Amino acid sequence: MSCYKYWGKIEEIANKLSSFGDLDNEGIFALDDTDIEEITKVLDEIEVIAHDKEIDFDSAKHILDDEKMNKALQLIRKFYVYIGARLEKENALKILESDNPKAVLDSFHFYDRYIGLIDNERQLAKFNENKTFVFLGSGPLPLTLIMFRMVTGCKCIGIEQFEEVADLSRKVLKRLELDDGIEIITGDEKTIADLDYDILMIAAFAEPKDRVFANVWEVVDEKTPILYRTYSGMRAILYAPVTEKDTRGFHQEVMLLPRGKTNNTSVLIRKIS
């Protein structure tokens, strides 16, 4: 089906986002004073387009590459990053304050989607209790680490660039009584050079992609499975996908497309010698 049916809707959503205030650069924080339920409704509108199964990859690429849609696309992608970070932080803070922190974690907006995502990704590498898994870009709510630990029993290490975010993440894990077997380290992709691990994953929001993958290439060996999350098809309306240029020096072995309302495509690569 032609993607043109969403042309006007995408521009309408971008105009709605602009009405919240100046979202360019740091102006995205104009949304801080907007009720989370109100902006979550906008996210729902965007995801209706992102999840349309009738739009094939070629049609999606046509609209996403169109210069006329560039400004609208930039706003939508900035908004998606913003609301993802806000939802994570708000859930993390609620966990710290709650008498039932596990129930709060389960109420996270994207929780059910992570179940399908982790189920996909555990097929890409041999996760088990004897493996150490490193996740680059773990964020304030380390749900990926929590789920991999619970489902596979592997030891988990999260790397977070900002100390205040890493500290919040550690507090969340302690409040959930899940800090045994999950460690949070402050650092970036270069930090993995000092770690002993079996499986590495690069978060969807780890940036800048070309630098991250280049630095990872410098320190990994050819045998280590490297997983990364990206966006494909119409889901790329949400965030710019990882490119072949970003992953030069690596060989793609497997790509698993998202199921249901999950947004991330999961990819397994290895370093080329």
C-alpha positions, 0 to 999 in steps of 0.5 A: 500500500502507498505510504502517501496516505500518511503524508498529511498525517505526519505533517499534522503530527509535526505541527502538533509537536511544534505547538508544544514549543520550540523543539529544536536542539535543547528546546525539546525540553519545552515538553517538560511541563506537558502532562505525560498522558498528553504527549503519550497520545501523540506517541500513539499517533506516530506508532499507528504509522510506524506499525502499519504492516501494509507499508512495505520497506520500499514505500517506507523508504520513499517517504522517509527519504523525501526532502519535504518530510525532513523537518517533520521527521526531525521533530518526530525523531527528537520527540521519540527520543525525548519521550522514551527517556522521560518515560524511563526516568519517571518510572525509575523515580516511581520505583524508588518511591513505591512500596511495590517497586516490581508492580511499578516496573511492570507498569512501564509503558514499553514493558510488554514490548521488551518481552518480545524484544528479549525473546528475539535477541536471546536467539542471536547469541548463546546467553546462559548463566556462564556468560557475561553480557555487556549493554552499551547505553543502559539508561536510567531504567535498565530493563534490558539488563533486568530481563536478560538476567531474569530470563537467561541467568547471565551476568549483566554489565550496563555502561552508561555515559552520564554518572547521574543516570548511572547512579539512578539506575543503580538505585533502581536495581537495589530497590528491586533487589536485582543488583546481584548479578547486574552492574552499572558502570559509568563510561562509553564504548571505549570502556569495554576495553577494560571488561571481560565479557562474552556478548556485547549489545549496542543500544538503539540510542547510542550515539554518534553511531559512526564513532561508537561502532568504530571504537567497538571495532578497535577493541573486540575480537572476531569471535565476539557476538555483537548485537545492536538495535535499529529501526527498519521499514516505517518504524524508521519514522521513530529514529534514524536507522543504523547504516552500512557505513556505520557498521563498516568492518563488521559482517552481518550474520542475522537480522530479526525484524520486530514483532507486534508493537515492538519497535526495534529490529535486532541485528547480530554482527561480528568483526571482520579480521 
